[in-house]
Structure formats: structure tokens, C-alpha cells
Amino acid sequence: MRLHTFALAGLIALGFMGAAQAADLNPTRLQLDKKGLQLLDRQGRELSRYAVRAKRWDQRADGAQDHVAVLLDADRGRPVLLRSEGQVLRAQDLPEPSFAVEALCLHRDPQGLLQLFLLGEEGLSEQWLIAGPEGARPLRRLATAPGAKGCVVDDKQELLHIDEPGLGLWEHSTRVEGKPQRQLLRAASRKAKAPVSKTWDWPVLQPSGQTAPVARFGDAADDPAIWVHPSDARLSRILGTNKKQGLLVYNLQGEERQLLEVGRINNVDLRQGLQVAPGQSMDLAVATQRDENALLLFGIDGQGQVSELARLPTDLKDIYGLCVGRSAEGELDAYPNDKDGRVQQIRITRSAEGRWQSRLLRQFQLASQPEGCVVDEANGRLFVGEEKRGIWQIDIGSSAGLAPKPQLIMPVGGALVADVEGLAIYRARPGDAGYLLVSSQGNHSYLVLDAQPPYALRGGFRIGINAELGIDGASETDGLEVSAANFGGVYGQGLIVVQDGHKRLPDGPQNFKLLPWSEVARALKLP
């Protein structure tokens, strides 16, 4: 089959279509000739010039009256950023790339941030962010067509097009978060198919903080939990799993305070103020240990110091996700699940001699692999995410000897895109209906549902780049957690912590991102 290719001239024409349309509303325009970049008025008279020898360039509107452009200085082999300010062009050298640049193109992302693609002649390329005090910095590396002579970006569709001579037109997703995705367009498919799941028209919110990266590359960080300091919430802690190493403990500034190398733990959850003996309460965290198919029990002291207490075996064959909650009697129940679809309810107690022990109360069955879950103690409900099918609600307020039938409250499809991952409940005050927060991993978004029937969808959001703080967005989120505690500052109405599957700014091992609940409430107009 003959491959569908575009001439370079066609690519350039496509790339500047938006610029030409914008020029109709702009009293000035940019033009590149052999002597440099010109700023011209409507009559074609030169207002300003940047003298340079360049062949590769791209531009975008910069507000209603001005322009922004990047060109490649052919003599120095480095990109130059130019902005028009009224009738003047101002230039700024960008950092020198570590490879020979063959082509470049600009992208205005859904947040309105300017990004730059630098294509290397050997197929090693980079995507940069042009923002913040540093001017420009790499976001990620890309494998692209070698010898590419041109590229254009469709800002609205978030697609980068690259012409590979003799082969065809490649289409790449411009989204920084998530795995790089591309496809080769062929003659039999004139209409391009989107390479990624549909992104709903959700607001993009900026993270306010992030943790230090975990100490292992690849799919490592997974699930967070939030411990609230009893007297000063600003001294609270974030617990996070590194499923290649152990349990991490961070402060609210994202600094690592502890690393407990307890092996491959997947999910973690905690409860505070549990009565473990007459007159004695403890804060306890539980995690799933995958090598041992066991529950790891941790104690948390009044300063947020975490220590291992016990390893409690289960009869699960491939233990995976977990959440915990108080029983009606005030005891700690853990809800681990297995990749075969089983979800167990296990009571954790301490004997009179001080020995920790566990007892299986009952078991629920789903058709395929679950992971994320959350206990709504106030209403005696368990919410479980079956990764490929949807969100289930299970009545756990009834007799422990019975196994109520799970009810599907939101199937995969539409706004919820598999995998269904982390679940958490936000409740500002006792008695409030509350909200169910869900990680829709397949389209890198987060959904907010009412935590009461009929579980109406209130909306969703994405987490994008905070250029000012130098924090990248979040994507392919596994676990998440939310707390309504007043942590002070921007976290006065609560805190959301999400795992980030792809650490950028710069590239590195995975970490966790922090987001104020108030930003979600504002964006979704929640009461």
C-alpha cells in the first residue's frame, strides 16, 4: 500500500494557517527573508528586524496585538525566541540543544503555555516549555523520524505532525503527561484517528507542590495516604508507596523524611485515633506486601514517625490494592484485593499480650482485577474500582457473615476511562454528603462524584504544569488521597495528593503531586 505523504510546502502551509487567520485581526505580521525576521505593518512596511540567517521558524499569536516566534540561528545552531512589543522585535537566546536541530515548531497547549519541539536530524528530539524565570527548559525527550525536514502542530487537537521523507506523515500526541504516542498516517486512512483517549473539556488545575522523586525508575510510585498531625496540621505527613522498594514518608513541602525498605508494597491507607486497648489509642497504617501476600501494619507516633509493627498473612494469591476503615464497633478493618477479583474484609486487632492478629470476616467477588478502594465509614459503604469495568459500591454496614452483592454505580465509558484507579472521599464536616474522587487513568483526569446515591458526576479536572513553581502536571495516576483537614495556607479547605506516572521538569523517577481542594471546588463550582 502506498504511504500517504505530505510535501514539506504543504506542511508549512498547514502550520501557518492559524497564524494567517490571526493576522487578520492583528495590525502587524511577521515574515522571514534571507536577511532575518521582519515585523511588518498591514501595508507591508518594515517596522523592526532581527538580522539572522535562518530557515526554520514558527510563530504564534501573543495576545491580541503581538507575536511570539522561535527561529533556528543557522550560524550558531541554537534557537532564538522573539517577541513583538508594539512596533519592536525583542530577541532572547534559548539554551543550546545537545544535538543538531533539523526542524522546530511551536505549540500553544490547553493551558495557554507555549511549548517548543526541537527535532534532531538523527531522530532524537525534545519538547521544551517556554515559560517561567528560566526562559526555556526541556519537558521530555521524543523518538521522532530521522531527517525530518518540517513539522507543524495542531494546537486544538494536540497533535504534532512530522514529515519523514520517503515514508510518510507521522502524528504524535503533544501531551507531555502520559506515554509518548504516535501513528503513521497512510493513504487508506485520510482521516486521522486520535492516538489517545478522548480528553473531556475539563479544567486544567496547577499543582501547588510535589514530593521528591522515589529512588527507583520505571513504574514505582503508586499510592499515597495522608496523616494529620494532632496539634499542628502543618506538620502532617504524606505516606507513599514505592512498589520496588518500600514506604516513603514526606512532609507537606514534599521533602523525604523516612524510607522504610520493607519490600514491594503496593497500596497504603491509614486511620487515626483507633482504640487498641482500654484507654489507649494509636494511629495505624496498613499496606499490601506483594512478595509475601501479606498485610504490613505500621504505627505512627505523635510526630509522624512511622515504624513497622507486624506482618499479617492472608490467603490471597496475588495481593494488590487495599483500603482500611473503622468498623461500626470502632475496630480496624482492612479491605485488600487480589488480581483474581476477590475483595476481602479482614479485622485487625491486638491481643491482651500485645500481639497483632488478623481475622477474615467475609469476601466479595468481582469479575476482573480491582485495585483502588475507599471506605465510607459514615454510611457503611465500600467503593471499589474494577480497573476495566467501573466503580462498585458494596454495603458493609450489614452483618459481617453475609456478602452483599456489589452494585455498579459508574461503568467505564464516557468520562470514566480505564483503568479505574485511586478512590478517595472528601467530606468537609460530619453529616455532609461528601464527594467521591476518582482517578480516570486512561485519559489522565480526575472525576468528582456525589458520595451519595445516585452518585451524580459533578465534573472532572486535569492537573497541568505550574510553570512558576517549576512543577510538571500529573498523568496515568494510580493512587490518590484527599483530606478535608485545615493544613493552613492554600490547603485551608483540604489537600489532594496524587501519584504522577510521568515525572517531567526534568524527566526523572515518579513522584506525588499536591493540589489544594479549594481549586477543585472553585473550578467545579462545588458548594
LONU-640954 format. One line per 4 residues: number of its first residue (from 0); for each residue z, x, y negated of C-alpha. Coordinates in Angstrom, 2 decimals. Last residue first. Example, Ala and Ser with C-alpha at 12.3 -4.5 7.8 and 13.67 -1.06 7.14 Angstrom:
BEGIN
1 = 7.14,13.67,1.06  7.80,12.30,4.50
# end
This chain:
BEGIN
526 = 47.33,-20.83,-24.21  44.32,-18.92,-22.85  41.42,-18.39,-25.24  39.51,-16.25,-22.71
522 = 39.18,-13.23,-25.03  42.60,-13.68,-26.61  44.46,-14.19,-23.33  42.65,-11.22,-21.81
518 = 43.49,-9.00,-24.77  47.13,-10.19,-24.71  47.37,-9.08,-21.08  47.14,-5.48,-22.31
514 = 44.91,-3.24,-20.14  45.74,-0.13,-18.13  43.26,1.76,-15.91  44.02,3.46,-12.58
510 = 42.46,6.65,-11.19  39.56,7.91,-9.10  38.65,11.58,-8.83  36.46,13.04,-11.57
506 = 33.48,12.48,-13.83  34.43,13.04,-17.46  34.55,10.65,-19.25  33.98,8.87,-15.90
502 = 36.14,7.79,-12.94  34.39,5.49,-10.51  36.38,3.08,-8.32  38.92,2.25,-11.01
498 = 42.13,0.66,-9.73  43.52,-1.96,-12.07  46.77,-2.25,-14.01  47.42,-5.30,-16.23
494 = 50.36,-5.37,-18.64  52.37,-8.05,-20.38  52.79,-10.01,-23.57  54.29,-7.11,-25.56
490 = 51.93,-4.62,-23.91  50.25,-3.59,-27.17  53.60,-2.22,-28.33  56.51,-3.06,-26.08
486 = 56.72,-3.45,-22.30  57.50,-7.16,-22.54  57.29,-8.29,-18.92  54.40,-10.55,-17.89
482 = 53.32,-8.19,-15.10  49.87,-7.76,-13.60  48.57,-5.87,-10.58  45.24,-4.66,-9.23
478 = 43.77,-3.35,-6.01  40.16,-2.54,-5.18  38.10,-2.31,-8.36  34.42,-1.55,-7.97
474 = 34.31,-0.73,-11.68  36.56,0.23,-14.56  35.69,1.48,-18.02  35.92,5.01,-19.39
470 = 38.72,6.26,-21.61  38.05,8.64,-24.51  40.58,6.95,-26.79  38.03,6.07,-29.47
466 = 35.27,5.44,-26.92  37.22,2.78,-25.04  34.58,2.04,-22.41  34.35,-1.25,-20.57
462 = 36.59,-3.52,-18.52  34.87,-6.75,-17.55  36.06,-10.28,-18.12  36.31,-13.66,-16.45
458 = 36.79,-17.32,-17.17  39.34,-20.11,-16.83  38.30,-20.99,-13.26  40.18,-24.10,-12.15
454 = 42.65,-23.73,-9.29  42.69,-27.47,-8.45  45.57,-26.94,-7.89  47.96,-24.45,-9.54
450 = 47.50,-20.72,-10.21  44.83,-21.50,-12.80  42.06,-18.97,-12.33  41.25,-15.71,-14.12
446 = 38.37,-13.64,-12.78  37.89,-9.87,-13.03  34.53,-8.11,-13.06  32.65,-5.25,-11.42
442 = 29.92,-7.50,-9.98  30.67,-6.99,-6.28  34.34,-6.24,-6.85  35.44,-9.63,-8.08
438 = 39.07,-8.54,-8.61  41.23,-11.65,-9.01  43.94,-12.74,-11.46  45.70,-16.03,-10.66
434 = 47.24,-17.66,-13.71  50.57,-19.34,-14.33  51.71,-22.96,-14.10  54.75,-22.14,-16.20
430 = 58.14,-23.06,-14.71  59.63,-19.62,-15.14  58.00,-17.92,-18.14  54.93,-15.76,-18.76
426 = 53.47,-16.21,-15.28  50.65,-13.83,-14.29  49.81,-13.76,-10.59  47.95,-10.96,-8.79
422 = 45.01,-10.56,-6.40  43.01,-7.41,-5.60  39.76,-7.53,-3.59  37.09,-10.14,-2.95
418 = 34.09,-8.05,-1.93  32.04,-10.00,-2.55  31.01,-11.73,-5.76  33.05,-14.52,-7.37
414 = 31.18,-15.92,-10.39  28.58,-17.74,-8.34  29.18,-17.20,-4.66  32.23,-16.24,-2.62
410 = 34.36,-19.29,-1.97  37.27,-20.41,-4.14  40.18,-22.54,-2.88  39.71,-22.11,0.87
406 = 42.72,-23.64,2.60  44.65,-21.77,5.29  46.10,-23.93,8.08  49.87,-23.79,8.28
402 = 51.43,-21.60,10.99  54.72,-23.17,12.00  57.97,-21.46,13.04  58.71,-20.35,9.49
398 = 59.22,-23.95,8.39  57.31,-24.81,5.23  57.22,-22.86,1.97  54.51,-20.52,3.22
394 = 51.61,-22.84,2.38  48.45,-20.74,2.57  45.77,-20.47,-0.13  42.50,-18.69,0.61
390 = 40.17,-16.81,-1.73  36.59,-16.07,-0.68  34.21,-15.26,2.15  33.23,-11.56,2.33
386 = 36.56,-9.94,1.41  38.96,-12.60,2.63  41.34,-12.58,-0.33  44.75,-14.06,0.40
382 = 46.94,-16.30,-1.76  50.38,-17.13,-0.34  52.22,-20.16,-1.62  55.86,-21.26,-1.80
378 = 55.57,-22.60,-5.33  57.91,-20.30,-7.26  57.37,-17.42,-4.82  53.63,-17.18,-5.47
374 = 52.89,-14.33,-3.08  49.81,-12.15,-3.62  47.01,-10.91,-1.38  44.27,-8.31,-1.26
370 = 42.93,-7.21,2.10  41.15,-9.67,4.36  38.61,-8.87,7.10  36.98,-11.75,8.95
366 = 37.61,-15.21,10.39  41.14,-15.63,9.07  44.23,-16.05,11.23  47.84,-16.65,10.25
362 = 50.93,-15.20,11.93  54.60,-16.05,12.10  58.14,-14.70,11.71  57.74,-11.10,12.89
358 = 61.03,-9.23,12.50  61.78,-5.99,10.65  64.67,-3.55,10.52  66.43,-1.21,8.11
354 = 69.68,0.32,9.33  72.70,0.12,7.02  75.31,-0.47,9.72  75.58,-4.12,8.72
350 = 71.86,-4.39,9.33  69.20,-4.29,6.66  66.43,-6.85,6.48  62.64,-7.08,6.33
346 = 61.06,-10.39,7.43  57.42,-10.10,8.51  54.75,-12.72,7.78  51.49,-11.67,9.39
342 = 47.84,-12.01,8.38  45.23,-11.50,11.09  41.56,-11.19,10.14  40.51,-8.40,12.53
338 = 40.85,-5.87,9.69  44.59,-6.47,9.83  46.98,-7.96,7.29  50.46,-7.23,6.00
334 = 52.56,-10.02,4.48  56.06,-8.66,3.82  59.08,-10.92,3.41  62.17,-9.82,1.51
330 = 65.19,-12.12,1.55  66.14,-14.59,-1.19  66.73,-17.55,1.09  63.49,-19.23,-0.03
326 = 61.78,-15.96,0.92  61.11,-13.32,-1.67  57.65,-11.81,-1.77  55.50,-8.98,-0.49
322 = 51.81,-8.08,-0.44  49.70,-6.15,2.03  46.25,-4.85,2.99  45.14,-2.75,5.96
318 = 46.74,-2.45,9.37  44.25,-1.68,12.14  45.84,-2.62,15.46  48.69,-4.77,14.18
314 = 51.77,-4.78,16.41  54.00,-3.57,13.58  56.30,-0.55,13.23  58.85,-0.12,10.40
310 = 59.03,3.25,8.72  62.20,3.63,6.63  63.80,4.59,3.33  61.28,6.70,1.39
306 = 62.33,7.57,-2.14  61.17,6.43,-5.59  62.77,7.37,-8.92  62.28,4.55,-11.44
302 = 65.42,5.26,-13.45  67.51,2.51,-11.84  66.59,3.61,-8.33  63.53,2.59,-6.35
298 = 63.81,2.39,-2.55  60.76,2.69,-0.32  59.78,0.98,2.94  56.68,2.07,4.83
294 = 55.21,-0.65,7.03  53.46,0.58,10.15  50.05,0.82,11.78  50.92,4.54,12.24
290 = 47.77,6.10,10.79  47.29,3.15,8.42  50.66,3.17,6.64  50.90,-0.13,4.73
286 = 53.24,-0.04,1.73  56.53,-1.70,0.80  58.58,-1.32,-2.38  62.26,-2.19,-2.78
282 = 64.57,-2.61,-5.78  68.11,-2.99,-4.54  71.06,-5.35,-4.80  74.63,-5.03,-3.52
278 = 77.42,-7.56,-3.93  77.14,-8.77,-0.36  74.28,-6.81,1.24  70.53,-6.44,0.68
274 = 70.31,-8.79,-2.29  66.92,-8.02,-3.80  66.92,-7.19,-7.52  63.34,-6.02,-7.72
270 = 60.27,-6.72,-5.58  57.45,-4.37,-4.67  53.84,-4.09,-3.52  51.71,-1.31,-2.04
266 = 48.34,-1.18,-0.33  46.51,1.55,1.61  48.84,4.30,2.74  47.30,7.27,4.48
262 = 50.01,9.90,4.58  53.54,10.03,3.18  52.96,12.71,0.56  55.28,11.23,-2.08
258 = 53.94,12.27,-5.47  56.14,11.70,-8.48  56.00,11.60,-12.28  52.25,11.51,-12.89
254 = 51.46,10.74,-16.53  49.71,7.46,-17.24  51.50,6.82,-20.52  53.25,3.91,-18.81
250 = 54.91,6.36,-16.40  53.26,7.20,-13.09  54.40,7.23,-9.45  51.98,8.22,-6.70
246 = 52.21,7.30,-3.02  50.39,9.19,-0.26  47.49,11.46,0.58  44.10,10.05,1.55
242 = 44.95,6.45,0.73  46.15,7.45,-2.72  48.36,4.49,-3.55  49.70,3.68,-6.98
238 = 53.18,2.90,-8.32  53.37,2.28,-12.05  56.74,2.88,-13.70  58.82,1.38,-16.50
234 = 60.43,3.44,-19.24  59.03,1.20,-22.00  60.78,-1.68,-20.23  64.16,-0.39,-21.40
230 = 67.17,-1.93,-19.64  66.15,-2.82,-16.08  62.95,-0.69,-15.99  60.06,-2.81,-14.68
226 = 58.23,-1.56,-11.56  54.50,-2.30,-11.47  52.34,-2.07,-8.34  48.95,-0.42,-7.87
222 = 46.34,-0.38,-5.06  43.45,1.85,-4.04  42.97,5.45,-5.14  41.02,7.49,-2.56
218 = 37.35,6.61,-2.12  35.92,10.02,-2.97  37.82,12.98,-4.35  41.51,13.64,-3.71
214 = 44.31,14.54,-6.13  44.51,11.20,-7.92  43.36,11.07,-11.52  45.99,10.88,-14.30
210 = 46.62,7.32,-15.28  44.75,5.30,-17.86  45.41,3.63,-21.17  44.38,0.90,-23.59
206 = 41.37,-0.27,-21.63  38.67,-2.00,-23.69  37.53,-5.53,-22.91  33.97,-6.67,-22.17
202 = 33.60,-10.43,-22.50  31.98,-12.21,-19.56  28.38,-13.40,-19.58  28.09,-13.13,-15.85
198 = 26.81,-9.94,-14.28  24.37,-10.66,-11.49  24.61,-8.27,-8.58  22.69,-5.03,-8.91
194 = 19.14,-3.80,-8.50  17.62,-6.76,-10.39  14.29,-7.57,-8.83  11.20,-6.55,-10.71
190 = 8.34,-8.99,-10.93  5.10,-7.21,-10.11  6.14,-6.89,-6.48  3.04,-6.15,-4.44
186 = 2.12,-3.29,-6.73  5.39,-1.50,-6.02  8.55,-0.89,-8.07  10.78,1.85,-6.67
182 = 14.45,0.98,-6.68  17.61,2.40,-8.19  21.39,2.14,-8.00  24.08,4.60,-9.07
178 = 27.47,3.49,-7.67  29.65,1.50,-10.01  30.54,1.90,-13.64  27.98,3.58,-15.85
174 = 25.67,0.62,-15.86  22.13,1.76,-16.70  20.72,0.43,-13.43  17.65,2.41,-12.41
170 = 14.01,1.29,-12.00  11.47,3.82,-10.80  7.80,3.46,-11.64  5.25,5.02,-9.36
166 = 4.24,7.94,-7.22  1.58,10.16,-8.72  3.61,10.97,-11.83  7.14,9.56,-11.68
162 = 7.55,7.04,-14.50  11.18,6.25,-15.31  12.52,2.80,-16.22  16.21,2.32,-17.11
158 = 17.59,-1.20,-16.72  20.50,-2.90,-18.48  18.61,-6.23,-18.61  19.25,-6.64,-22.34
154 = 18.91,-2.94,-23.15  15.56,-2.48,-21.37  15.48,1.29,-21.36  12.45,3.56,-21.54
150 = 11.49,6.79,-19.82  8.79,9.44,-20.04  7.26,12.51,-18.49  9.25,12.65,-15.27
146 = 8.76,15.98,-13.51  11.35,15.28,-10.87  12.31,11.59,-10.48  16.00,10.93,-11.04
142 = 19.35,11.86,-9.49  21.97,10.95,-12.07  25.02,12.63,-13.56  27.70,10.67,-15.39
138 = 29.31,9.95,-18.76  28.48,13.19,-20.56  29.68,13.67,-24.13  28.30,13.03,-27.59
134 = 29.80,13.02,-31.09  33.20,14.44,-30.16  35.04,12.16,-32.59  33.89,8.97,-30.89
130 = 30.45,7.81,-29.91  27.18,8.89,-28.31  27.91,8.45,-24.60  25.75,10.51,-22.28
126 = 23.81,9.83,-19.09  22.67,12.96,-17.28  19.69,14.10,-15.24  18.87,16.39,-12.33
122 = 15.33,15.54,-11.22  13.95,19.05,-11.58  12.50,18.43,-15.05  15.81,17.07,-16.25
118 = 16.04,13.62,-17.82  18.53,13.14,-20.66  19.62,9.50,-20.99  21.54,8.65,-24.16
114 = 24.09,5.93,-24.81  24.94,3.96,-27.94  27.80,1.50,-27.77  27.12,-2.14,-28.62
110 = 29.46,-3.32,-25.90  26.51,-4.67,-23.91  24.91,-1.17,-23.94  22.48,0.19,-26.54
106 = 20.34,2.66,-24.59  18.40,5.70,-25.77  15.67,7.72,-24.07  15.01,11.34,-23.14
102 = 12.37,13.37,-21.34  11.88,16.79,-19.74  15.23,18.36,-20.58  15.80,21.83,-19.15
98 = 19.33,22.03,-17.78  22.87,22.75,-18.98  22.42,20.47,-21.99  23.21,21.82,-25.48
94 = 25.72,19.64,-27.28  24.26,17.37,-29.98  23.03,18.77,-33.27  23.53,16.39,-36.18
90 = 20.87,15.17,-38.59  21.00,12.97,-41.71  17.95,11.07,-42.93  18.15,9.66,-46.47
86 = 16.77,6.46,-48.02  19.71,4.22,-47.13  21.62,6.19,-44.55  19.19,6.93,-41.73
82 = 20.77,8.51,-38.68  19.55,11.46,-36.65  20.96,12.92,-33.43  19.40,16.15,-32.20
78 = 18.85,17.04,-28.55  18.50,20.67,-27.45  15.60,22.78,-26.20  15.73,25.13,-29.18
74 = 12.04,25.20,-30.02  11.21,21.73,-28.68  14.02,20.01,-30.61  14.43,16.89,-28.49
70 = 14.81,13.75,-30.51  17.55,11.15,-30.89  17.30,8.25,-33.31  19.54,5.91,-35.29
66 = 18.16,3.50,-37.85  19.46,1.65,-40.90  19.28,-1.71,-42.67  20.60,-4.42,-40.32
62 = 22.92,-2.28,-38.23  21.78,0.92,-36.54  18.49,-0.13,-34.97  17.48,2.05,-32.04
58 = 15.33,5.12,-31.61  13.69,7.42,-29.06  12.31,10.94,-29.07  10.36,13.49,-27.04
54 = 7.55,15.42,-28.70  9.42,17.59,-31.19  8.75,20.38,-33.63  11.23,19.88,-36.45
50 = 11.43,19.08,-40.16  13.70,16.13,-40.81  12.01,14.02,-43.47  13.03,11.56,-46.18
46 = 11.50,8.75,-48.22  7.88,9.08,-47.11  5.65,6.26,-48.30  4.32,3.97,-45.58
42 = 4.26,0.84,-47.74  7.27,-0.60,-45.91  9.28,2.56,-46.58  9.10,5.65,-44.42
38 = 11.73,7.92,-42.82  9.87,10.81,-41.23  10.66,12.88,-38.15  9.01,16.28,-37.93
34 = 5.94,18.36,-38.61  3.72,17.19,-35.79  4.46,13.53,-36.50  7.37,11.23,-35.67
30 = 7.78,7.92,-37.50  10.88,6.00,-38.52  10.94,2.71,-40.41  12.32,1.27,-43.64
26 = 12.84,-2.18,-45.20  14.15,-3.55,-41.88  13.48,-7.12,-40.76  10.01,-6.49,-39.37
22 = 11.27,-3.14,-38.15  13.41,-4.90,-35.55  10.26,-6.13,-33.83  8.84,-2.62,-33.82
18 = 12.07,-1.20,-32.42  12.12,-3.77,-29.64  8.57,-2.91,-28.65  9.34,0.81,-28.84
14 = 10.11,1.30,-25.18  7.26,-0.83,-23.93  4.75,1.15,-25.98  6.22,4.39,-24.69
10 = 6.00,3.20,-21.11  2.41,2.12,-21.58  1.48,5.49,-23.00  3.09,7.14,-19.99
6 = 0.76,5.21,-17.74  2.50,2.75,-15.47  2.38,2.93,-11.70  2.36,0.27,-8.95
2 = 2.10,2.03,-5.60  -0.92,1.33,-3.44  0.00,0.00,0.00
# end
